[in-house]
Amino acid sequence: MENSLVLSVLLPAAVALIMAGLGLSLTWADFARVLAMPRAVLLGLFVQTVLLTGVCFALVVVLALPPTLAVGMMLIAAAPGGASANIFSHVAHVDVALNITLTAINSVVSLVTLSLIVSFSLWYFTDSVRDVPAPFVKVAEVSMLVVMPVLIGMLLSVRWPTFAKRAESWVRLISVLALALFSVVALARSAEVLLQHLVTVGVACVLFNLLSLLCGYFLPRLAGLGKAQATAISMEIAIHNAALAMFVALHVLGDGAYAIPAALYSFVMFVSASLFTLWVLYGRASAV
């Protein structure tokens, strides 16, 4: 009964709240801004959806993760950037507009890429065609959970901007607490698998997060983008929507083992993002 309540009501509600909170901070101008910074946006999307998906795939193959954990890692790679990335970019005083734009567009793009990546991962790692849900089914399920709350949040911000501004802070706080809660629940549900593969999957999460931060920062710098834009892209790429990944694992795939990497990664990414933010602020202070 408790598991059914968590999977069918509380987790989807938490994900919807997180996405609505993202919508409160978005405007249509954020999407139109792509025209003003196409190179930065396209580079960020390429690194996250193509390059790091390949990096994650290579990582789980080299580490020889069990099938469910391998699919769980690919779920992280397929998940779009989390709204928390915008908060870290704001604290670090970098290009928040670019970060919000990437979050918004990547959330829409992921409606297709997430389904394709997870479907391929299920086929490749589990070697079972019957376990692969049809892509359009997952697109429909995830889009209802992602797009509708974002649109509602955007509508509220346009219709009642004062209320939206006040609600944004506490919605983000609830979102962080909800993510922490569901991470604990996901780990507890698969404690036996977690203990058996804790070191391996922990190493995979840390390595993938560090590679995401490094690729997200240095590739844009090599492409000629400024530090503020490179840092924003790095935040967006390294901080994934772990709650959405856990929703797909628990609610769509129906196995808590698939959610273990996302639950662990949610802790890893907040620690690394905090350290990265301090490094950025320290570097700016030292340059003054």
Buried (B, 14 or more C-beta within 10 A) or exposed (E): EEEEEBBEEBBBEBBBBBBBBBBBBBBEEBBEBBEEBEEBBEBBBEBBBEBBBEBBBEBBEEBEBBBBBBBBBBBBBBBBBBBBBBBBBBBBEBBBBBBBBBBBBBBBBBBBBBBBBBBBBBBBBBEEEEBBBEBEEBBEBBBEBBBBBBBBBBEBBEEEEEEBEEBBEEBBEBBBEBBBBBBEBBBEBBEEBBEEBEEBBBEBBBBBBEBBBEBBBEBBBEBEBEBBBBBBBBBBBBBBBBBBBBBBBBBBBEBBBBBBBBBBBBBBBBEBBEEBBEEBEEEBEEEE
